[in-house]
Amino acid sequence: MVHCACGHEFETGSTLKEIKVEICSQCHPFFTGKHKLIDTAGRVERFKKKYANVDKSKKIVKKSREKKEGN
């Protein structure tokens, strides 16, 4: 017998007599339809915005090194 923290009980083909779980199909957000969608588009946009200037700063550093080597 499987006992969930939500109170749901069901049988399984396990060799153990008793199994205690915290989440089952009756209370898991994916199965109940109460799950939240993650805003992955927002995360990608923040990442692009954060690292958009990396190439520009590399070019500036490269130009300053070339200037120093030239003088």
N, CA, C, O and CB atoms as a CASP TS submission, in Angstrom:
PFRMAT TS
TARGET T0000
AUTHOR 0000-0000-0000
METHOD Language model
MODEL 1
PARENT N/A
ATOM      1  N   MET     1       0.853  -1.172   0.000  1.00  0.00           N
ATOM      2  CA  MET     1       0.000   0.000   0.000  1.00  0.00           C
ATOM      3  C   MET     1       0.902   1.239   0.000  1.00  0.00           C
ATOM      4  O   MET     1       1.863   1.323   0.765  1.00  0.00           O
ATOM      5  CB  MET     1      -0.972  -0.004   1.232  1.00  0.00           C
ATOM      6  N   VAL     2       0.577   2.188  -0.864  1.00  0.00           N
ATOM      7  CA  VAL     2       1.309   3.451  -0.942  1.00  0.00           C
ATOM      8  C   VAL     2       0.466   4.518  -0.267  1.00  0.00           C
ATOM      9  O   VAL     2      -0.720   4.661  -0.561  1.00  0.00           O
ATOM     10  CB  VAL     2       1.635   3.840  -2.426  1.00  0.00           C
ATOM     11  N   HIS     3       1.084   5.270   0.641  1.00  0.00           N
ATOM     12  CA  HIS     3       0.411   6.345   1.366  1.00  0.00           C
ATOM     13  C   HIS     3       1.065   7.663   0.974  1.00  0.00           C
ATOM     14  O   HIS     3       2.275   7.835   1.124  1.00  0.00           O
ATOM     15  CB  HIS     3       0.477   6.120   2.917  1.00  0.00           C
ATOM     16  N   CYS     4       0.259   8.589   0.471  1.00  0.00           N
ATOM     17  CA  CYS     4       0.770   9.908   0.086  1.00  0.00           C
ATOM     18  C   CYS     4       0.499  10.904   1.207  1.00  0.00           C
ATOM     19  O   CYS     4      -0.396  10.700   2.028  1.00  0.00           O
ATOM     20  CB  CYS     4       0.122  10.393  -1.243  1.00  0.00           C
ATOM     21  N   ALA     5       1.277  11.979   1.234  1.00  0.00           N
ATOM     22  CA  ALA     5       1.102  13.023   2.242  1.00  0.00           C
ATOM     23  C   ALA     5      -0.245  13.729   2.095  1.00  0.00           C
ATOM     24  O   ALA     5      -0.765  14.285   3.063  1.00  0.00           O
ATOM     25  CB  ALA     5       2.234  14.039   2.147  1.00  0.00           C
ATOM     26  N   CYS     6      -0.813  13.709   0.880  1.00  0.00           N
ATOM     27  CA  CYS     6      -2.110  14.356   0.657  1.00  0.00           C
ATOM     28  C   CYS     6      -3.270  13.509   1.175  1.00  0.00           C
ATOM     29  O   CYS     6      -4.405  13.981   1.233  1.00  0.00           O
ATOM     30  CB  CYS     6      -2.305  14.639  -0.827  1.00  0.00           C
ATOM     31  N   GLY     7      -2.987  12.253   1.552  1.00  0.00           N
ATOM     32  CA  GLY     7      -4.019  11.372   2.079  1.00  0.00           C
ATOM     33  C   GLY     7      -4.466  10.296   1.103  1.00  0.00           C
ATOM     34  O   GLY     7      -5.188   9.375   1.483  1.00  0.00           O
ATOM     35  N   HIS     8      -4.048  10.403  -0.134  1.00  0.00           N
ATOM     36  CA  HIS     8      -4.420   9.406  -1.149  1.00  0.00           C
ATOM     37  C   HIS     8      -3.662   8.106  -0.895  1.00  0.00           C
ATOM     38  O   HIS     8      -2.471   8.122  -0.584  1.00  0.00           O
ATOM     39  CB  HIS     8      -4.125   9.936  -2.584  1.00  0.00           C
ATOM     40  N   GLU     9      -4.360   6.988  -1.029  1.00  0.00           N
ATOM     41  CA  GLU     9      -3.745   5.670  -0.847  1.00  0.00           C
ATOM     42  C   GLU     9      -4.053   4.812  -2.060  1.00  0.00           C
ATOM     43  O   GLU     9      -5.160   4.856  -2.597  1.00  0.00           O
ATOM     44  CB  GLU     9      -4.252   4.984   0.456  1.00  0.00           C
ATOM     45  N   PHE    10      -3.067   4.029  -2.491  1.00  0.00           N
ATOM     46  CA  PHE    10      -3.282   3.113  -3.604  1.00  0.00           C
ATOM     47  C   PHE    10      -2.314   1.953  -3.498  1.00  0.00           C
ATOM     48  O   PHE    10      -1.301   2.022  -2.803  1.00  0.00           O
ATOM     49  CB  PHE    10      -3.119   3.835  -4.957  1.00  0.00           C
ATOM     50  N   GLU    11      -2.652   0.883  -4.205  1.00  0.00           N
ATOM     51  CA  GLU    11      -1.817  -0.316  -4.176  1.00  0.00           C
ATOM     52  C   GLU    11      -0.903  -0.346  -5.387  1.00  0.00           C
ATOM     53  O   GLU    11      -1.240   0.167  -6.455  1.00  0.00           O
ATOM     54  CB  GLU    11      -2.683  -1.586  -4.129  1.00  0.00           C
ATOM     55  N   THR    12       0.257  -0.955  -5.202  1.00  0.00           N
ATOM     56  CA  THR    12       1.219  -1.113  -6.281  1.00  0.00           C
ATOM     57  C   THR    12       1.792  -2.526  -6.208  1.00  0.00           C
ATOM     58  O   THR    12       1.539  -3.250  -5.245  1.00  0.00           O
ATOM     59  CB  THR    12       2.352  -0.037  -6.194  1.00  0.00           C
ATOM     60  N   GLY    13       2.539  -2.909  -7.192  1.00  0.00           N
ATOM     61  CA  GLY    13       3.097  -4.256  -7.219  1.00  0.00           C
ATOM     62  C   GLY    13       4.434  -4.370  -6.531  1.00  0.00           C
ATOM     63  O   GLY    13       5.253  -5.201  -6.924  1.00  0.00           O
ATOM     64  N   SER    14       4.679  -3.574  -5.527  1.00  0.00           N
ATOM     65  CA  SER    14       5.948  -3.585  -4.807  1.00  0.00           C
ATOM     66  C   SER    14       6.015  -4.749  -3.825  1.00  0.00           C
ATOM     67  O   SER    14       4.992  -5.270  -3.380  1.00  0.00           O
ATOM     68  CB  SER    14       6.150  -2.264  -4.069  1.00  0.00           C
ATOM     69  N   THR    15       7.233  -5.139  -3.501  1.00  0.00           N
ATOM     70  CA  THR    15       7.422  -6.189  -2.497  1.00  0.00           C
ATOM     71  C   THR    15       7.341  -5.631  -1.082  1.00  0.00           C
ATOM     72  O   THR    15       7.200  -6.389  -0.123  1.00  0.00           O
ATOM     73  CB  THR    15       8.767  -6.884  -2.703  1.00  0.00           C
ATOM     74  N   LEU    16       7.428  -4.313  -0.948  1.00  0.00           N
ATOM     75  CA  LEU    16       7.289  -3.682   0.365  1.00  0.00           C
ATOM     76  C   LEU    16       5.812  -3.631   0.751  1.00  0.00           C
ATOM     77  O   LEU    16       4.940  -3.458  -0.100  1.00  0.00           O
ATOM     78  CB  LEU    16       7.905  -2.253   0.363  1.00  0.00           C
ATOM     79  N   LYS    17       5.550  -3.784   2.033  1.00  0.00           N
ATOM     80  CA  LYS    17       4.163  -3.751   2.497  1.00  0.00           C
ATOM     81  C   LYS    17       3.608  -2.336   2.516  1.00  0.00           C
ATOM     82  O   LYS    17       2.435  -2.113   2.216  1.00  0.00           O
ATOM     83  CB  LYS    17       4.058  -4.364   3.885  1.00  0.00           C
ATOM     84  N   GLU    18       4.472  -1.370   2.876  1.00  0.00           N
ATOM     85  CA  GLU    18       4.011   0.006   3.009  1.00  0.00           C
ATOM     86  C   GLU    18       5.056   0.960   2.440  1.00  0.00           C
ATOM     87  O   GLU    18       6.247   0.831   2.724  1.00  0.00           O
ATOM     88  CB  GLU    18       3.713   0.343   4.485  1.00  0.00           C
ATOM     89  N   ILE    19       4.599   1.920   1.634  1.00  0.00           N
ATOM     90  CA  ILE    19       5.470   2.945   1.056  1.00  0.00           C
ATOM     91  C   ILE    19       4.837   4.297   1.352  1.00  0.00           C
ATOM     92  O   ILE    19       3.636   4.487   1.158  1.00  0.00           O
ATOM     93  CB  ILE    19       5.675   2.734  -0.498  1.00  0.00           C
ATOM     94  N   LYS    20       5.654   5.234   1.825  1.00  0.00           N
ATOM     95  CA  LYS    20       5.163   6.585   2.090  1.00  0.00           C
ATOM     96  C   LYS    20       5.822   7.540   1.097  1.00  0.00           C
ATOM     97  O   LYS    20       7.044   7.548   0.951  1.00  0.00           O
ATOM     98  CB  LYS    20       5.458   7.019   3.569  1.00  0.00           C
ATOM     99  N   VAL    21       5.001   8.345   0.415  1.00  0.00           N
ATOM    100  CA  VAL    21       5.492   9.317  -0.562  1.00  0.00           C
ATOM    101  C   VAL    21       4.933  10.691  -0.231  1.00  0.00           C
ATOM    102  O   VAL    21       3.904  10.813   0.433  1.00  0.00           O
ATOM    103  CB  VAL    21       5.103   8.903  -2.006  1.00  0.00           C
ATOM    104  N   GLU    22       5.622  11.725  -0.702  1.00  0.00           N
ATOM    105  CA  GLU    22       5.171  13.092  -0.463  1.00  0.00           C
ATOM    106  C   GLU    22       4.237  13.584  -1.561  1.00  0.00           C
ATOM    107  O   GLU    22       3.328  14.373  -1.303  1.00  0.00           O
ATOM    108  CB  GLU    22       6.364  14.021  -0.349  1.00  0.00           C
ATOM    109  N   ILE    23       4.463  13.114  -2.789  1.00  0.00           N
ATOM    110  CA  ILE    23       3.672  13.574  -3.930  1.00  0.00           C
ATOM    111  C   ILE    23       3.213  12.369  -4.748  1.00  0.00           C
ATOM    112  O   ILE    23       3.989  11.449  -5.008  1.00  0.00           O
ATOM    113  CB  ILE    23       4.491  14.559  -4.813  1.00  0.00           C
ATOM    114  N   CYS    24       1.953  12.388  -5.147  1.00  0.00           N
ATOM    115  CA  CYS    24       1.411  11.324  -6.004  1.00  0.00           C
ATOM    116  C   CYS    24       0.691  11.966  -7.188  1.00  0.00           C
ATOM    117  O   CYS    24       0.695  13.188  -7.334  1.00  0.00           O
ATOM    118  CB  CYS    24       0.437  10.387  -5.201  1.00  0.00           C
ATOM    119  N   SER    25       0.087  11.154  -8.017  1.00  0.00           N
ATOM    120  CA  SER    25      -0.604  11.676  -9.195  1.00  0.00           C
ATOM    121  C   SER    25      -1.853  12.475  -8.831  1.00  0.00           C
ATOM    122  O   SER    25      -2.356  13.240  -9.655  1.00  0.00           O
ATOM    123  CB  SER    25      -0.980  10.535 -10.120  1.00  0.00           C
ATOM    124  N   GLN    26      -2.351  12.310  -7.632  1.00  0.00           N
ATOM    125  CA  GLN    26      -3.541  13.042  -7.199  1.00  0.00           C
ATOM    126  C   GLN    26      -3.224  14.466  -6.738  1.00  0.00           C
ATOM    127  O   GLN    26      -4.102  15.329  -6.750  1.00  0.00           O
ATOM    128  CB  GLN    26      -4.226  12.288  -6.081  1.00  0.00           C
ATOM    129  N   CYS    27      -1.976  14.717  -6.331  1.00  0.00           N
ATOM    130  CA  CYS    27      -1.640  16.040  -5.805  1.00  0.00           C
ATOM    131  C   CYS    27      -0.503  16.726  -6.564  1.00  0.00           C
ATOM    132  O   CYS    27      -0.206  17.887  -6.285  1.00  0.00           O
ATOM    133  CB  CYS    27      -1.268  15.924  -4.352  1.00  0.00           C
ATOM    134  N   HIS    28       0.141  16.044  -7.514  1.00  0.00           N
ATOM    135  CA  HIS    28       1.240  16.647  -8.271  1.00  0.00           C
ATOM    136  C   HIS    28       0.680  17.697  -9.231  1.00  0.00           C
ATOM    137  O   HIS    28      -0.300  17.422  -9.924  1.00  0.00           O
ATOM    138  CB  HIS    28       2.040  15.560  -9.051  1.00  0.00           C
ATOM    139  N   PRO    29       1.277  18.897  -9.292  1.00  0.00           N
ATOM    140  CA  PRO    29       0.765  19.981 -10.145  1.00  0.00           C
ATOM    141  C   PRO    29       0.634  19.608 -11.623  1.00  0.00           C
ATOM    142  O   PRO    29      -0.275  20.090 -12.298  1.00  0.00           O
ATOM    143  CB  PRO    29       1.664  21.175 -10.025  1.00  0.00           C
ATOM    144  N   PHE    30       1.515  18.768 -12.128  1.00  0.00           N
ATOM    145  CA  PHE    30       1.435  18.390 -13.540  1.00  0.00           C
ATOM    146  C   PHE    30       0.149  17.618 -13.833  1.00  0.00           C
ATOM    147  O   PHE    30      -0.501  17.850 -14.852  1.00  0.00           O
ATOM    148  CB  PHE    30       2.656  17.548 -13.936  1.00  0.00           C
ATOM    149  N   PHE    31      -0.206  16.719 -12.953  1.00  0.00           N
ATOM    150  CA  PHE    31      -1.382  15.882 -13.173  1.00  0.00           C
ATOM    151  C   PHE    31      -2.683  16.580 -12.793  1.00  0.00           C
ATOM    152  O   PHE    31      -3.739  16.245 -13.330  1.00  0.00           O
ATOM    153  CB  PHE    31      -1.251  14.601 -12.391  1.00  0.00           C
ATOM    154  N   THR    32      -2.626  17.533 -11.885  1.00  0.00           N
ATOM    155  CA  THR    32      -3.843  18.219 -11.457  1.00  0.00           C
ATOM    156  C   THR    32      -4.173  19.404 -12.350  1.00  0.00           C
ATOM    157  O   THR    32      -5.279  19.940 -12.272  1.00  0.00           O
ATOM    158  CB  THR    32      -3.702  18.684 -10.023  1.00  0.00           C
ATOM    159  N   GLY    33      -3.237  19.827 -13.200  1.00  0.00           N
ATOM    160  CA  GLY    33      -3.477  20.960 -14.090  1.00  0.00           C
ATOM    161  C   GLY    33      -3.244  22.298 -13.431  1.00  0.00           C
ATOM    162  O   GLY    33      -3.629  23.329 -13.982  1.00  0.00           O
ATOM    163  N   LYS    34      -2.630  22.311 -12.278  1.00  0.00           N
ATOM    164  CA  LYS    34      -2.387  23.554 -11.552  1.00  0.00           C
ATOM    165  C   LYS    34      -0.937  24.007 -11.649  1.00  0.00           C
ATOM    166  O   LYS    34      -0.487  24.821 -10.843  1.00  0.00           O
ATOM    167  CB  LYS    34      -2.771  23.388 -10.101  1.00  0.00           C
ATOM    168  N   HIS    35      -0.199  23.485 -12.632  1.00  0.00           N
ATOM    169  CA  HIS    35       1.210  23.849 -12.752  1.00  0.00           C
ATOM    170  C   HIS    35       1.353  25.190 -13.469  1.00  0.00           C
ATOM    171  O   HIS    35       0.492  25.579 -14.258  1.00  0.00           O
ATOM    172  CB  HIS    35       1.991  22.753 -13.503  1.00  0.00           C
ATOM    173  N   LYS    36       2.440  25.884 -13.186  1.00  0.00           N
ATOM    174  CA  LYS    36       2.712  27.185 -13.778  1.00  0.00           C
ATOM    175  C   LYS    36       3.701  27.013 -14.920  1.00  0.00           C
ATOM    176  O   LYS    36       4.628  26.207 -14.836  1.00  0.00           O
ATOM    177  CB  LYS    36       3.257  28.178 -12.721  1.00  0.00           C
ATOM    178  N   LEU    37       3.499  27.766 -15.973  1.00  0.00           N
ATOM    179  CA  LEU    37       4.440  27.747 -17.085  1.00  0.00           C
ATOM    180  C   LEU    37       5.561  28.731 -16.791  1.00  0.00           C
ATOM    181  O   LEU    37       5.315  29.843 -16.323  1.00  0.00           O
ATOM    182  CB  LEU    37       3.734  28.093 -18.427  1.00  0.00           C
ATOM    183  N   ILE    38       6.774  28.324 -17.063  1.00  0.00           N
ATOM    184  CA  ILE    38       7.927  29.179 -16.823  1.00  0.00           C
ATOM    185  C   ILE    38       8.115  30.100 -18.019  1.00  0.00           C
ATOM    186  O   ILE    38       8.017  29.671 -19.169  1.00  0.00           O
ATOM    187  CB  ILE    38       9.205  28.337 -16.566  1.00  0.00           C
ATOM    188  N   ASP    39       8.378  31.337 -17.745  1.00  0.00           N
ATOM    189  CA  ASP    39       8.576  32.324 -18.801  1.00  0.00           C
ATOM    190  C   ASP    39       9.986  32.195 -19.360  1.00  0.00           C
ATOM    191  O   ASP    39      10.868  32.980 -19.011  1.00  0.00           O
ATOM    192  CB  ASP    39       8.327  33.759 -18.273  1.00  0.00           C
ATOM    193  N   THR    40      10.201  31.216 -20.218  1.00  0.00           N
ATOM    194  CA  THR    40      11.539  30.993 -20.772  1.00  0.00           C
ATOM    195  C   THR    40      11.909  32.086 -21.752  1.00  0.00           C
ATOM    196  O   THR    40      13.087  32.418 -21.887  1.00  0.00           O
ATOM    197  CB  THR    40      11.618  29.631 -21.457  1.00  0.00           C
ATOM    198  N   ALA    41      10.929  32.652 -22.440  1.00  0.00           N
ATOM    199  CA  ALA    41      11.228  33.724 -23.386  1.00  0.00           C
ATOM    200  C   ALA    41      11.803  34.924 -22.645  1.00  0.00           C
ATOM    201  O   ALA    41      12.739  35.559 -23.132  1.00  0.00           O
ATOM    202  CB  ALA    41       9.963  34.131 -24.175  1.00  0.00           C
ATOM    203  N   GLY    42      11.270  35.234 -21.505  1.00  0.00           N
ATOM    204  CA  GLY    42      11.790  36.346 -20.714  1.00  0.00           C
ATOM    205  C   GLY    42      13.196  36.086 -20.232  1.00  0.00           C
ATOM    206  O   GLY    42      14.012  37.006 -20.175  1.00  0.00           O
ATOM    207  N   ARG    43      13.491  34.860 -19.887  1.00  0.00           N
ATOM    208  CA  ARG    43      14.831  34.501 -19.437  1.00  0.00           C
ATOM    209  C   ARG    43      15.836  34.638 -20.570  1.00  0.00           C
ATOM    210  O   ARG    43      16.942  35.142 -20.374  1.00  0.00           O
ATOM    211  CB  ARG    43      14.847  33.074 -18.887  1.00  0.00           C
ATOM    212  N   VAL    44      15.444  34.187 -21.755  1.00  0.00           N
ATOM    213  CA  VAL    44      16.338  34.276 -22.911  1.00  0.00           C
ATOM    214  C   VAL    44      16.612  35.735 -23.246  1.00  0.00           C
ATOM    215  O   VAL    44      17.751  36.111 -23.525  1.00  0.00           O
ATOM    216  CB  VAL    44      15.732  33.547 -24.132  1.00  0.00           C
ATOM    217  N   GLU    45      15.575  36.549 -23.219  1.00  0.00           N
ATOM    218  CA  GLU    45      15.744  37.971 -23.519  1.00  0.00           C
ATOM    219  C   GLU    45      16.664  38.647 -22.500  1.00  0.00           C
ATOM    220  O   GLU    45      17.501  39.471 -22.869  1.00  0.00           O
ATOM    221  CB  GLU    45      14.380  38.676 -23.546  1.00  0.00           C
ATOM    222  N   ARG    46      16.512  38.306 -21.233  1.00  0.00           N
ATOM    223  CA  ARG    46      17.397  38.881 -20.215  1.00  0.00           C
ATOM    224  C   ARG    46      18.832  38.445 -20.431  1.00  0.00           C
ATOM    225  O   ARG    46      19.755  39.240 -20.255  1.00  0.00           O
ATOM    226  CB  ARG    46      16.937  38.481 -18.814  1.00  0.00           C
ATOM    227  N   PHE    47      19.034  37.188 -20.812  1.00  0.00           N
ATOM    228  CA  PHE    47      20.381  36.684 -21.077  1.00  0.00           C
ATOM    229  C   PHE    47      21.004  37.434 -22.253  1.00  0.00           C
ATOM    230  O   PHE    47      22.151  37.873 -22.174  1.00  0.00           O
ATOM    231  CB  PHE    47      20.348  35.166 -21.364  1.00  0.00           C
ATOM    232  N   LYS    48      20.254  37.578 -23.331  1.00  0.00           N
ATOM    233  CA  LYS    48      20.764  38.288 -24.511  1.00  0.00           C
ATOM    234  C   LYS    48      21.093  39.740 -24.172  1.00  0.00           C
ATOM    235  O   LYS    48      22.114  40.273 -24.608  1.00  0.00           O
ATOM    236  CB  LYS    48      19.738  38.234 -25.661  1.00  0.00           C
ATOM    237  N   LYS    49      20.228  40.365 -23.399  1.00  0.00           N
ATOM    238  CA  LYS    49      20.451  41.758 -23.018  1.00  0.00           C
ATOM    239  C   LYS    49      21.701  41.885 -22.148  1.00  0.00           C
ATOM    240  O   LYS    49      22.481  42.826 -22.302  1.00  0.00           O
ATOM    241  CB  LYS    49      19.224  42.316 -22.274  1.00  0.00           C
ATOM    242  N   LYS    50      21.881  40.943 -21.247  1.00  0.00           N
ATOM    243  CA  LYS    50      23.015  40.981 -20.328  1.00  0.00           C
ATOM    244  C   LYS    50      24.345  40.825 -21.057  1.00  0.00           C
ATOM    245  O   LYS    50      25.319  41.502 -20.732  1.00  0.00           O
ATOM    246  CB  LYS    50      22.873  39.893 -19.278  1.00  0.00           C
ATOM    247  N   TYR    51      24.383  39.925 -22.050  1.00  0.00           N
ATOM    248  CA  TYR    51      25.636  39.626 -22.730  1.00  0.00           C
ATOM    249  C   TYR    51      25.742  40.249 -24.120  1.00  0.00           C
ATOM    250  O   TYR    51      26.622  39.875 -24.895  1.00  0.00           O
ATOM    251  CB  TYR    51      25.802  38.146 -22.840  1.00  0.00           C
ATOM    252  N   ALA    52      24.866  41.189 -24.445  1.00  0.00           N
ATOM    253  CA  ALA    52      24.900  41.838 -25.756  1.00  0.00           C
ATOM    254  C   ALA    52      26.151  42.691 -25.923  1.00  0.00           C
ATOM    255  O   ALA    52      26.664  42.815 -27.035  1.00  0.00           O
ATOM    256  CB  ALA    52      23.655  42.699 -25.955  1.00  0.00           C
ATOM    257  N   ASN    53      26.644  43.271 -24.861  1.00  0.00           N
ATOM    258  CA  ASN    53      27.783  44.180 -24.949  1.00  0.00           C
ATOM    259  C   ASN    53      29.129  43.481 -24.828  1.00  0.00           C
ATOM    260  O   ASN    53      30.165  44.143 -24.884  1.00  0.00           O
ATOM    261  CB  ASN    53      27.675  45.223 -23.887  1.00  0.00           C
ATOM    262  N   VAL    54      29.144  42.184 -24.668  1.00  0.00           N
ATOM    263  CA  VAL    54      30.400  41.452 -24.503  1.00  0.00           C
ATOM    264  C   VAL    54      31.259  41.573 -25.752  1.00  0.00           C
ATOM    265  O   VAL    54      32.460  41.821 -25.648  1.00  0.00           O
ATOM    266  CB  VAL    54      30.129  39.974 -24.188  1.00  0.00           C
ATOM    267  N   ASP    55      30.667  41.400 -26.936  1.00  0.00           N
ATOM    268  CA  ASP    55      31.429  41.512 -28.179  1.00  0.00           C
ATOM    269  C   ASP    55      31.970  42.925 -28.363  1.00  0.00           C
ATOM    270  O   ASP    55      33.099  43.107 -28.818  1.00  0.00           O
ATOM    271  CB  ASP    55      30.558  41.122 -29.377  1.00  0.00           C
ATOM    272  N   LYS    56      31.173  43.914 -28.015  1.00  0.00           N
ATOM    273  CA  LYS    56      31.610  45.306 -28.144  1.00  0.00           C
ATOM    274  C   LYS    56      32.805  45.582 -27.234  1.00  0.00           C
ATOM    275  O   LYS    56      33.769  46.227 -27.646  1.00  0.00           O
ATOM    276  CB  LYS    56      30.453  46.270 -27.810  1.00  0.00           C
ATOM    277  N   SER    57      32.739  45.096 -26.006  1.00  0.00           N
ATOM    278  CA  SER    57      33.836  45.344 -25.071  1.00  0.00           C
ATOM    279  C   SER    57      35.093  44.603 -25.500  1.00  0.00           C
ATOM    280  O   SER    57      36.197  45.100 -25.279  1.00  0.00           O
ATOM    281  CB  SER    57      33.438  44.927 -23.653  1.00  0.00           C
ATOM    282  N   LYS    58      34.956  43.426 -26.108  1.00  0.00           N
ATOM    283  CA  LYS    58      36.126  42.698 -26.608  1.00  0.00           C
ATOM    284  C   LYS    58      36.803  43.477 -27.724  1.00  0.00           C
ATOM    285  O   LYS    58      38.032  43.516 -27.796  1.00  0.00           O
ATOM    286  CB  LYS    58      35.724  41.300 -27.108  1.00  0.00           C
ATOM    287  N   LYS    59      36.013  44.098 -28.596  1.00  0.00           N
ATOM    288  CA  LYS    59      36.573  44.889 -29.696  1.00  0.00           C
ATOM    289  C   LYS    59      37.311  46.107 -29.156  1.00  0.00           C
ATOM    290  O   LYS    59      38.371  46.468 -29.668  1.00  0.00           O
ATOM    291  CB  LYS    59      35.463  45.328 -30.670  1.00  0.00           C
ATOM    292  N   ILE    60      36.764  46.735 -28.136  1.00  0.00           N
ATOM    293  CA  ILE    60      37.397  47.913 -27.540  1.00  0.00           C
ATOM    294  C   ILE    60      38.727  47.527 -26.912  1.00  0.00           C
ATOM    295  O   ILE    60      39.718  48.237 -27.083  1.00  0.00           O
ATOM    296  CB  ILE    60      36.472  48.561 -26.485  1.00  0.00           C
ATOM    297  N   VAL    61      38.764  46.419 -26.192  1.00  0.00           N
ATOM    298  CA  VAL    61      39.998  45.946 -25.562  1.00  0.00           C
ATOM    299  C   VAL    61      41.030  45.609 -26.625  1.00  0.00           C
ATOM    300  O   VAL    61      42.209  45.926 -26.469  1.00  0.00           O
ATOM    301  CB  VAL    61      39.723  44.716 -24.671  1.00  0.00           C
ATOM    302  N   LYS    62      40.603  44.978 -27.687  1.00  0.00           N
ATOM    303  CA  LYS    62      41.514  44.601 -28.770  1.00  0.00           C
ATOM    304  C   LYS    62      42.111  45.843 -29.425  1.00  0.00           C
ATOM    305  O   LYS    62      43.309  45.874 -29.706  1.00  0.00           O
ATOM    306  CB  LYS    62      40.781  43.744 -29.820  1.00  0.00           C
ATOM    307  N   LYS    63      41.298  46.860 -29.670  1.00  0.00           N
ATOM    308  CA  LYS    63      41.786  48.102 -30.279  1.00  0.00           C
ATOM    309  C   LYS    63      42.785  48.798 -29.366  1.00  0.00           C
ATOM    310  O   LYS    63      43.799  49.317 -29.835  1.00  0.00           O
ATOM    311  CB  LYS    63      40.616  49.045 -30.592  1.00  0.00           C
ATOM    312  N   SER    64      42.507  48.814 -28.067  1.00  0.00           N
ATOM    313  CA  SER    64      43.420  49.482 -27.142  1.00  0.00           C
ATOM    314  C   SER    64      44.745  48.727 -27.055  1.00  0.00           C
ATOM    315  O   SER    64      45.794  49.356 -26.909  1.00  0.00           O
ATOM    316  CB  SER    64      42.782  49.601 -25.745  1.00  0.00           C
ATOM    317  N   ARG    65      44.726  47.413 -27.140  1.00  0.00           N
ATOM    318  CA  ARG    65      45.963  46.628 -27.139  1.00  0.00           C
ATOM    319  C   ARG    65      46.770  46.890 -28.404  1.00  0.00           C
ATOM    320  O   ARG    65      47.994  47.003 -28.355  1.00  0.00           O
ATOM    321  CB  ARG    65      45.650  45.128 -27.013  1.00  0.00           C
ATOM    322  N   GLU    66      46.078  46.985 -29.534  1.00  0.00           N
ATOM    323  CA  GLU    66      46.764  47.263 -30.794  1.00  0.00           C
ATOM    324  C   GLU    66      47.414  48.639 -30.754  1.00  0.00           C
ATOM    325  O   GLU    66      48.507  48.826 -31.287  1.00  0.00           O
ATOM    326  CB  GLU    66      45.785  47.170 -31.976  1.00  0.00           C
ATOM    327  N   LYS    67      46.744  49.605 -30.124  1.00  0.00           N
ATOM    328  CA  LYS    67      47.299  50.953 -29.994  1.00  0.00           C
ATOM    329  C   LYS    67      48.569  50.923 -29.155  1.00  0.00           C
ATOM    330  O   LYS    67      49.568  51.551 -29.506  1.00  0.00           O
ATOM    331  CB  LYS    67      46.267  51.910 -29.367  1.00  0.00           C
ATOM    332  N   LYS    68      48.526  50.194 -28.048  1.00  0.00           N
ATOM    333  CA  LYS    68      49.679  50.117 -27.156  1.00  0.00           C
ATOM    334  C   LYS    68      50.848  49.433 -27.844  1.00  0.00           C
ATOM    335  O   LYS    68      51.991  49.859 -27.676  1.00  0.00           O
ATOM    336  CB  LYS    68      49.316  49.373 -25.870  1.00  0.00           C
ATOM    337  N   GLU    69      50.593  48.396 -28.604  1.00  0.00           N
ATOM    338  CA  GLU    69      51.655  47.686 -29.306  1.00  0.00           C
ATOM    339  C   GLU    69      52.227  48.532 -30.434  1.00  0.00           C
ATOM    340  O   GLU    69      53.411  48.416 -30.750  1.00  0.00           O
ATOM    341  CB  GLU    69      51.135  46.362 -29.856  1.00  0.00           C
ATOM    342  N   GLY    70      51.414  49.373 -31.038  1.00  0.00           N
ATOM    343  CA  GLY    70      51.855  50.230 -32.137  1.00  0.00           C
ATOM    344  C   GLY    70      52.732  51.377 -31.651  1.00  0.00           C
ATOM    345  O   GLY    70      53.597  51.840 -32.395  1.00  0.00           O
ATOM    346  N   ASN    71      52.535  51.840 -30.442  1.00  0.00           N
ATOM    347  CA  ASN    71      53.303  52.992 -29.911  1.00  0.00           C
ATOM    348  C   ASN    71      54.536  52.573 -29.221  1.00  0.00           C
ATOM    349  O   ASN    71      55.283  53.416 -28.725  1.00  0.00           O
ATOM    350  CB  ASN    71      52.479  53.801 -28.968  1.00  0.00           C
TER
END
